[in-house]
Amino acid sequence: MAYQTNDTTETNNISSVSSDDELDKGCYYWTPEFQYKDHCINENDWSSSDDSENDSDDKEITYHHKETSSDKNIKWSDGSYLTHDEGLQSNTRFERRQACYYQDKLRQIRQQLKDKNLILRPIYKDIGYHVESINTFNNKVNQFLNQTSSYSLVFKLSRSYPTASQNYLAKIVERVETTLNNLLQSKSITEAQYMAMKINRSTVRMNYLYFVSDTHKEGIPVQPIIVCNDGPTMGISRYLGRLLGLLFNDATYCKKFHKGYNVIHTMEFYQKSGQLRPTTLFASFNINDLCLNFSHQQVLDALENFLNSSIGSDHSIQGMTITTILQLIRLVLDEQYFIYNYKLYRQTAGSASGSSLTIPLVYIYLFYWQQNLLEDLINKNEVFFRYRDEAFITWNRSEDELRTLLAMANSQFSQPIWNITDIGSTIHFRDILITNNNGLLQTSVYHEQAFEPIMLESSFQDILQPAIKQDTWKWLRAAFLKAVRYCSDNNIFNEESDEIKWQLNQYQIPDLIINEAHQEIIHDFGAWVIYQPYIKSNYEILRDHVFNYDRYRKAKKKERQGEQNKETQIQLHLPSIPNLDGNQLYWY
């Protein structure tokens, strides 16, 4: 049973040369007559934004890895479920009563799950929950663990030896710190690099595994999620993951996007530059399975090939030699331990799904294990962009040539690694449907179907409400703005409006609210203003203003970040720390 809501959030892009900035320069929307004017829109209004404005470095991983420990692995059917106490300490009587109400509902849900032997799990790469029998879920997990060769059992935890995992963690920490200290003393890494990669002993903990349900695949399999936000090698992974990701993007002309509208801007610019032909094909592929089972040695070999071909004659980048980078990557891959179900495992193939290093390594493996593939597949005049474990390319040769090339690439590996999800003139990438209609680009919102209908107990629906019920107006405004950003013309936008209306009808929400929300957006974004010489339709004007508003928000955000960074730099020089010897200063 799947309980699902539409995800309208995304994250921002990071690249050595921002893909956003490149598109802003090359895009035809940013013109003097259409520059954004403030139409009284709240700058912090989520419903007006295109995404969650999350600008952290860990953009290769999903939100499944970012939740707090208490929320990640809730087993609603056994053990006590602790709700947050903050609600009970709220200032107003209404807030305290509301918190008590929800606590009571959570207890009811837990009891129903326990009585009916059910388990509630998050939906993979989506917002919502999936409910199924505990026995069915456990069978899927056991089947996965039995079939994978990537996890090796180290030992079982027991009450007679309660500190076993802490002792093992201490040994891992010692090995990692010894390596980093040796590299620093030999000047193989700088002080700044050491500080970026060092372990925070106050927060370090063992990685752990849990499973979520993939309702978009037949049979609803489980997907492993390894949480390693505070793991002993996370500092190294973050630093090298970002570095290798930037190098890969530059070497392959790849753009890493985290906003849907960036994909659309790229494709529109591709069409405007004359590259989109009536015969142009699109192809998408997924590396999710490869992230779990790649050979460590083969990845290191591919990485060495990549670094040798990508960096200068001094064979170093940011002061680190290729040998040092390979040593650090091997350290991360060798020290992959995690806890699951009171057992300690080691990951002997692939890399942790929650590591910022995993996806850059896999892309390098794909393209640099057999480097001649890169020359045949990637053309700087074509489009190549990626989002986490999904990638997209344009292809201006025959489909047979593309399939033959990928088949030859797969033949170089012991198992097929190129998981092509789609090839054709119409495909979907993330939540965007992209069509080449005889040389004319068309884009729209893609609605992925789950393999089970949305069904929950009535008490579940009362507390686990989708966004459309929690705040209908905010959801509707966000849905309309997403439609404007994604739909390439007014006819497609009208079809998406019908889809929005259908979704509202599923929750018995009156149709009148749609027209009100639409009119408010038109007013807020100035689509009622007509510019000479009347060459643009009202919908085109609306779309231009929404895109310009996105750029306005981005510029304001950069301005705020610059001010914050400046304040931080000033504050760093203010503290005075008298009467401290060297040892005290080190611990400070």
C-alpha positions in Angstrom: 0.0 0.0 0.0 1.6 3.2 -1.1 0.9 6.6 0.4 2.5 9.1 -1.9 2.7 12.8 -2.6 4.3 14.7 -5.4 7.8 16.0 -4.7 8.3 19.6 -5.8 11.6 20.1 -4.2 15.0 20.0 -5.7 18.5 21.3 -4.9 20.8 23.8 -6.4 23.7 23.1 -8.7 27.4 23.2 -7.9 30.0 23.2 -10.6 33.4 24.7 -11.3 31.7 27.1 -13.7 28.1 27.3 -12.6 25.7 25.7 -15.1 23.1 28.2 -13.9 25.4 31.1 -14.7 26.2 29.7 -18.2 22.5 29.3 -19.0 21.7 32.8 -17.7 24.2 34.2 -20.1 23.1 32.1 -23.0 19.4 32.3 -22.4 17.1 34.5 -24.4 14.7 35.2 -21.5 16.9 37.7 -19.7 16.1 40.8 -21.7 15.7 44.4 -20.7 11.9 44.5 -21.4 11.4 41.4 -19.3 13.6 42.0 -16.3 11.9 41.0 -13.1 10.0 43.6 -11.2 9.0 42.9 -7.6 5.2 42.2 -7.7 5.0 41.9 -3.9 6.1 38.3 -3.8 7.6 37.1 -0.5 11.2 36.3 -1.2 11.1 33.5 1.3 7.8 32.1 0.1 8.5 28.4 -0.7 5.5 28.2 -3.0 7.0 30.8 -5.3 10.3 29.1 -5.4 11.5 26.4 -7.8 13.1 24.3 -5.1 14.0 24.0 -1.5 17.0 26.3 -1.9 19.2 23.7 -0.3 22.8 24.7 -1.1 24.9 22.1 0.8 27.8 20.3 -0.6 26.2 16.8 -0.3 24.2 17.1 -3.4 24.9 13.7 -4.8 22.8 12.0 -2.1 19.1 11.8 -1.5 17.1 13.2 1.4 16.9 9.6 2.7 20.4 10.1 4.0 20.0 13.5 5.6 17.3 12.8 8.2 18.0 12.7 11.9 18.9 9.4 13.4 15.6 9.2 15.3 13.6 9.6 12.1 15.5 7.4 9.7 14.8 4.0 10.9 11.5 4.1 12.7 10.1 0.6 13.3 6.5 1.5 14.0 5.5 -2.0 14.9 7.9 -2.6 17.8 9.6 -0.6 20.5 8.5 2.8 21.8 8.1 5.6 19.3 9.3 8.8 20.8 7.7 12.0 19.5 9.4 15.3 19.8 9.0 17.0 23.2 9.3 20.5 21.7 5.5 20.5 20.9 4.6 19.9 24.5 6.8 22.9 25.5 5.1 25.2 23.0 4.1 28.7 24.2 0.4 28.7 23.4 -2.3 26.4 24.7 -3.4 25.7 21.2 0.0 24.4 20.2 0.3 22.2 23.2 -3.2 20.7 22.6 -2.3 20.2 18.9 1.0 18.4 19.9 -0.9 16.1 22.3 -3.4 15.4 19.5 -0.7 14.3 17.1 1.1 12.3 19.8 -2.2 10.4 20.4 -2.6 9.8 16.7 0.9 8.5 16.4 0.3 6.0 19.2 -2.9 4.9 17.4 -1.0 4.3 14.1 1.7 2.4 15.9 -0.9 0.2 17.6 -2.7 -0.4 14.3 0.6 -1.4 12.6 1.4 -3.7 15.5 -2.0 -5.3 15.6 -2.0 -6.0 11.9 1.7 -6.9 11.6 2.5 -4.0 9.2 5.5 -1.8 8.7 5.6 1.8 7.5 8.6 2.7 5.3 9.6 5.9 3.3 9.2 5.7 -0.5 12.5 5.7 -2.4 13.3 9.0 -4.1 9.8 10.3 -3.4 7.8 11.9 -0.6 5.4 9.6 1.2 5.2 6.2 2.9 4.6 2.6 1.9 2.7 0.2 4.2 3.1 -3.6 3.9 3.3 -6.8 5.9 6.3 -7.0 8.2 6.9 -10.6 6.9 6.8 -9.5 3.3 9.2 -6.6 4.0 11.6 -8.8 5.9 11.6 -11.4 3.1 12.5 -8.7 0.6 15.3 -7.5 2.8 16.6 -11.1 3.4 16.4 -11.8 -0.3 18.5 -8.7 -1.0 21.1 -9.5 1.6 21.4 -13.1 0.3 21.7 -12.1 -3.3 24.2 -9.2 -3.0 27.9 -10.0 -2.8 28.7 -6.5 -1.7 28.2 -7.0 2.1 30.3 -9.2 4.2 29.3 -10.1 7.8 32.0 -9.2 10.3 30.3 -10.3 13.6 27.0 -10.2 15.4 26.5 -7.8 18.3 25.5 -9.3 21.6 24.5 -8.1 25.1 27.6 -9.9 26.5 29.9 -7.6 24.5 27.9 -4.3 24.3 31.0 -2.1 23.4 32.0 -4.2 20.3 30.9 -1.7 17.7 32.4 1.2 19.6 35.7 -0.6 19.8 35.6 -1.4 16.1 34.8 2.2 15.4 37.8 3.3 17.5 40.1 1.1 15.4 38.7 2.6 12.1 39.2 6.1 13.5 42.8 5.3 14.5 43.6 4.0 11.0 42.0 7.1 9.3 43.7 9.6 11.6 47.1 7.9 11.2 46.8 8.1 7.4 45.8 11.8 7.5 48.5 12.7 10.0 51.2 10.9 7.9 50.1 12.7 4.8 50.1 16.1 6.6 53.6 15.5 8.1 55.0 14.5 4.7 53.3 17.6 3.2 51.3 15.4 0.8 48.2 17.4 1.9 48.0 21.0 3.2 46.8 22.1 6.6 43.5 23.3 5.1 42.9 19.9 3.4 43.7 18.1 6.6 41.2 20.2 8.5 38.6 19.5 5.8 39.1 15.8 5.9 39.8 15.2 9.6 37.4 13.3 11.9 35.3 15.2 14.4 35.7 12.9 17.4 32.7 14.5 19.2 30.2 13.4 16.6 31.8 10.4 14.8 29.7 7.3 14.8 29.4 4.0 12.9 27.5 4.1 9.6 24.3 2.2 9.5 22.0 0.6 6.9 18.2 0.7 6.5 15.8 -0.1 3.7 13.1 1.9 1.9 10.4 0.8 -0.6 10.7 1.5 -4.3 7.0 1.8 -5.3 8.0 2.8 -8.9 9.3 -0.7 -9.7 7.3 -3.8 -10.2 7.1 -5.9 -7.1 8.1 -2.9 -4.9 11.6 -4.0 -4.1 13.6 -2.6 -1.2 16.5 -0.2 -1.7 19.5 0.0 0.7 20.3 3.3 2.3 23.6 3.6 4.1 23.7 6.6 6.4 27.2 7.9 6.9 26.9 11.6 7.6 29.1 11.3 10.7 31.2 8.3 9.6 34.9 8.3 10.1 35.7 8.8 6.3 33.0 11.3 5.6 35.3 14.3 5.6 37.5 12.7 3.0 34.5 11.7 0.9 33.0 15.2 0.9 36.3 16.8 0.0 37.3 14.4 -2.8 33.8 13.8 -4.0 33.3 17.4 -4.8 36.8 17.7 -6.3 36.4 14.6 -8.6 32.9 15.6 -9.6 34.1 19.0 -10.8 37.0 17.4 -12.7 34.7 14.9 -14.3 32.2 17.6 -15.4 35.0 19.7 -17.0 36.6 16.7 -18.7 33.3 15.4 -20.2 31.5 18.7 -20.8 28.9 17.3 -18.3 26.5 19.6 -16.5 25.3 18.6 -13.1 21.8 19.9 -12.5 19.6 19.9 -9.4 16.8 22.0 -10.7 14.3 20.9 -13.2 14.2 24.2 -15.0 18.0 24.1 -15.6 17.4 21.0 -17.7 14.7 22.8 -19.7 16.9 25.8 -20.2 19.7 23.6 -21.5 17.5 21.9 -24.0 16.0 25.2 -25.2 19.5 26.6 -25.7 20.4 23.4 -27.5 17.5 23.9 -29.9 18.2 27.6 -30.3 21.8 26.9 -31.2 20.6 24.7 -34.1 21.7 21.4 -32.7 18.3 19.8 -32.3 17.4 18.1 -35.6 14.3 16.1 -36.6 16.3 12.9 -36.1 17.9 13.8 -32.8 17.5 11.1 -30.2 17.5 11.3 -26.4 19.0 8.6 -24.1 18.9 8.3 -20.3 20.7 5.8 -18.1 20.9 5.0 -14.4 23.9 3.9 -12.3 22.1 3.0 -9.1 22.9 -0.7 -9.3 26.5 0.0 -10.3 27.0 2.1 -7.2 26.4 -1.0 -5.1 28.6 -3.5 -6.8 31.5 -2.0 -8.7 34.9 -3.5 -8.3 37.1 -1.4 -6.0 40.3 -2.3 -8.0 38.7 -1.5 -11.3 37.4 1.8 -10.0 40.9 2.7 -8.8 42.4 1.8 -12.2 39.8 3.9 -14.0 40.4 6.8 -11.6 44.1 6.6 -12.2 43.5 6.8 -16.0 41.2 9.7 -15.5 43.6 11.7 -13.3 46.5 11.1 -15.7 44.5 12.4 -18.6 42.8 15.3 -16.8 45.4 17.1 -14.7 48.6 18.9 -15.7 52.1 17.8 -16.3 53.0 18.1 -12.6 50.5 15.3 -11.9 48.9 17.1 -9.0 45.8 19.1 -8.3 45.3 21.5 -5.4 48.8 20.3 -4.2 47.8 16.7 -4.0 49.5 14.1 -6.3 47.7 11.3 -8.0 49.3 8.9 -5.6 47.9 10.7 -2.6 44.4 10.9 -4.1 44.4 7.2 -4.9 45.7 6.4 -1.4 42.8 8.4 0.2 40.2 6.9 -2.1 41.5 3.4 -1.3 41.3 4.3 2.4 37.6 5.2 2.1 36.7 2.1 0.1 38.6 -0.2 2.5 37.0 1.3 5.7 33.3 0.9 4.7 31.7 -0.7 7.8 28.1 -0.4 8.9 25.6 -1.7 11.4 22.3 -3.5 10.4 20.0 -5.5 12.6 22.5 -5.8 15.4 25.2 -7.0 13.0 28.4 -5.4 11.8 29.0 -5.6 8.0 31.8 -4.5 5.7 31.0 -3.3 2.2 33.5 -5.1 -0.1 32.2 -3.9 -3.5 30.6 -0.6 -4.5 30.4 2.3 -2.1 28.0 3.7 0.5 24.8 5.2 -1.0 25.1 8.1 1.4 28.7 9.0 0.5 29.4 12.1 -1.6 32.2 10.2 -3.3 30.2 7.3 -4.7 28.5 8.9 -7.7 31.6 10.8 -9.0 33.6 7.5 -8.7 31.0 5.5 -10.7 30.8 8.1 -13.5 34.6 8.0 -13.8 34.5 4.2 -13.8 31.9 4.2 -16.6 33.8 6.6 -18.9 37.4 5.9 -18.1 37.6 2.1 -17.7 37.6 2.0 -21.5 38.4 5.6 -22.5 37.7 5.1 -26.2 34.0 4.9 -25.2 34.2 8.5 -24.0 35.4 9.7 -27.4 32.6 7.9 -29.2 29.8 8.7 -26.8 30.4 12.3 -25.7 30.6 15.2 -28.1 31.0 18.7 -26.8 28.4 19.9 -29.2 25.8 17.5 -27.7 24.1 17.7 -24.3 25.3 15.6 -21.4 23.9 16.3 -18.0 23.4 14.3 -14.8 21.4 14.3 -11.6 22.7 12.0 -8.8 22.5 8.5 -10.3 20.6 9.5 -13.5 22.1 10.9 -16.7 20.9 12.2 -20.1 22.6 12.6 -23.5 21.5 13.8 -26.9 22.5 11.7 -29.9 22.6 12.8 -33.6 23.5 9.4 -35.1 21.4 6.3 -35.6 19.8 4.4 -32.7 21.5 1.2 -33.9 24.9 2.9 -33.6 24.1 3.9 -30.0 22.9 0.5 -29.0 25.9 -1.2 -30.6 28.3 1.2 -28.8 26.7 0.5 -25.4 26.6 -3.2 -26.1 30.4 -3.1 -26.8 31.0 -1.1 -23.7 29.0 -3.7 -21.6 31.0 -6.5 -23.1 34.2 -5.1 -21.5 32.8 -5.8 -18.0 32.0 -9.0 -16.2 28.4 -7.9 -15.9 26.3 -5.2 -17.8 26.9 -1.8 -16.2 25.2 0.5 -18.7 21.6 0.5 -17.5 19.9 2.3 -20.3 16.5 3.4 -19.1 15.2 4.9 -22.4 16.2 5.8 -25.9 13.9 7.7 -28.3 12.5 11.0 -29.4 10.4 11.2 -26.3 11.8 10.3 -22.9 11.4 11.4 -19.3 14.3 12.6 -17.1 13.4 13.0 -13.5 10.0 14.6 -13.5 10.3 16.2 -17.0 8.9 14.7 -20.2 11.2 15.8 -23.1 10.0 15.4 -26.7 11.6 16.1 -30.1 8.6 16.7 -32.3 10.3 16.7 -35.7 12.9 19.2 -34.6 10.7 21.2 -32.2 11.4 20.8 -28.5 8.4 20.2 -26.3 8.7 19.8 -22.5 6.1 19.0 -19.8 5.6 17.6 -16.3 6.1 13.8 -16.1 3.8 12.0 -13.7 5.3 8.7 -12.7 2.9 5.9 -11.7 3.2 3.8 -8.6 2.7 0.1 -8.8 0.0 0.2 -6.1 -2.9 2.5 -5.5 -2.9 5.0 -2.6 -4.7 3.2 0.3 -4.2 3.9 4.0 -6.2 3.4 7.2 -8.3 6.4 7.9 -6.2 7.3 11.0 -3.1 7.2 8.8 -4.6 9.7 6.4 -5.5 12.0 9.3 -1.9 12.5 10.4 0.2 11.5 7.4 -1.4 14.0 5.1 0.0 14.8 1.7 1.0 18.4 1.0 -2.1 18.9 -1.0 -4.2 18.5 2.2 -1.8 20.1 4.6 -1.8 23.4 2.8 -3.9 23.3 -0.4 -3.2 26.8 -1.5 0.6 26.5 -1.1 0.5 23.1 -2.9 -1.6 24.5 -5.7 0.6 27.6 -6.2 3.7 25.4 -6.3 2.0 23.0 -8.8 1.0 25.9 -11.1 4.5 27.4 -11.0 6.1 24.1 -11.8 3.7 23.7 -14.7 4.7 27.2 -16.0 8.4 26.3 -15.7 8.1 22.9 -17.3 5.4 23.3 -20.0 6.8 24.6 -23.2 3.6 26.1 -24.7 0.1 27.1 -23.6 -1.6 23.9 -24.9 0.7 21.7 -22.8 0.2 24.0 -19.8 -3.6 23.6 -20.2 -3.2 19.8 -20.2 -1.2 20.1 -17.0 -3.8 22.3 -15.5 -6.3 19.6 -16.1 -4.0 17.1 -14.3 -3.8 19.5 -11.3 -7.6 19.8 -11.3 -7.9 16.0 -11.3 -5.5 15.7 -8.4 -7.6 18.2 -6.4 -10.7 16.3 -7.2 -9.2 13.2 -5.7 -9.3 15.0 -2.4 -12.7 16.6 -2.9 -11.2 20.1 -3.2 -13.5 22.5 -5.1 -12.6 23.5 -8.7 -13.1 27.2 -7.8 -9.8 27.3 -6.0 -7.9 26.5 -9.3 -9.1 29.7 -11.0 -8.3 31.8 -8.0 -4.8 30.4 -7.7 -4.2 30.9 -11.5 -5.3 34.5 -11.4 -3.2 35.2 -8.4 -0.1 33.9 -10.2 -0.9 35.9 -13.3 -1.2 39.0 -11.2 1.9 38.3 -9.1 4.1 37.7 -12.1 2.9 40.6 -14.2 1.5 38.5 -17.1 -1.2 41.0 -17.5 1.4 43.6 -18.7 1.6 43.7 -22.5 4.8 44.8 -24.1 5.3 46.1 -27.6 5.4 44.9 -30.3 3.0 42.2 -29.0 5.1 39.3 -30.3 4.7 37.2 -27.2 1.6 35.5 -25.9 0.4 36.0 -22.4 1.7 32.5 -21.5 5.1 33.3 -22.9 5.2 36.5 -20.9 4.2 34.7 -17.7 6.9 32.0 -18.3 9.5 34.7 -18.9 8.6 36.5 -15.7 8.7 33.3 -13.7 12.2 32.4 -15.0 13.4 35.9 -14.4 12.0 35.7 -10.9 14.1 32.5 -10.4 17.2 34.4 -11.4 16.2 37.3 -9.1 15.9 34.9 -6.1 19.3 33.4 -7.1 21.0 36.8 -7.2 19.5 37.8 -3.9 20.6 34.5 -2.3 24.1 35.0 -3.6 24.1 38.5 -2.2 23.0 37.3 1.2 25.6 34.5 1.2 28.3 37.0 0.3 27.3 39.2 3.2 27.2 36.2 5.6 30.7 35.1 4.4 32.0 38.6 4.9 30.6 38.8 8.4 32.1 35.4 9.2 35.5 36.5 8.0 35.3 39.6 10.2 34.2 37.6 13.2 37.1 35.2 12.8 39.5 38.0 13.6 37.7 39.4 16.6 38.2 36.8 19.4 41.2 37.4 21.7 42.4 34.3 23.5 45.0 35.3 26.1 47.0 33.1 28.5 46.7 29.9 26.5 49.7 27.7 25.9 50.1 25.6 22.7 48.3 22.6 24.1 45.3 24.6 25.2 45.2 26.4 21.9 45.2 23.1 20.1 42.1 21.8 22.0 40.4 25.2 21.7 
